[in-house]
């Protein structure tokens, strides 16, 4: 998010640099742990399972063994995981 000129009052000095924020809340979060924002840790990708089937999220008819790219749209293929357990839909509102 860009901080506007009106938001210049929300600033924080860290290691000789001035950081500008859109609100007091954003400034407070940054001030509490600036390193977590300046040097975020990348999440390690899950290791691919041997023999796993991968599919395109946009073209579910595309399936292949192992990771790769969709030949139709070029998106990265995702592992197709079949489970007997019911998992909650993150997009559905709670009931």
Steps between C-alpha positions, in 0.01 A plus 500: 500500500624848427494760775350832389630842596232518769647188658846652544433536871508119527872436469763292669881531503692173473873465433524852366207462260157659529201278422159658433171325579135545415382479861606476863412129500731418210777705660459316831517157334818593316659659809436185704697278260664689212729212400203273428388750233843588364634145481201265477576131508390314191284198564673181398308320228366159593709221353342328204375150569644235273243398241257779595252613237500874425221704343437856384269705725346663191489190280424196721502272197879546483668232711855370506741320729726752675508881498511714188309767308157485343533462120188720455560800727853453635398504868694283743333165556389417854494159667167324472424371847209268549380461858211324667486775762277802459696826518342841554477731200706808580285711266164397644351711782475326839165337577 
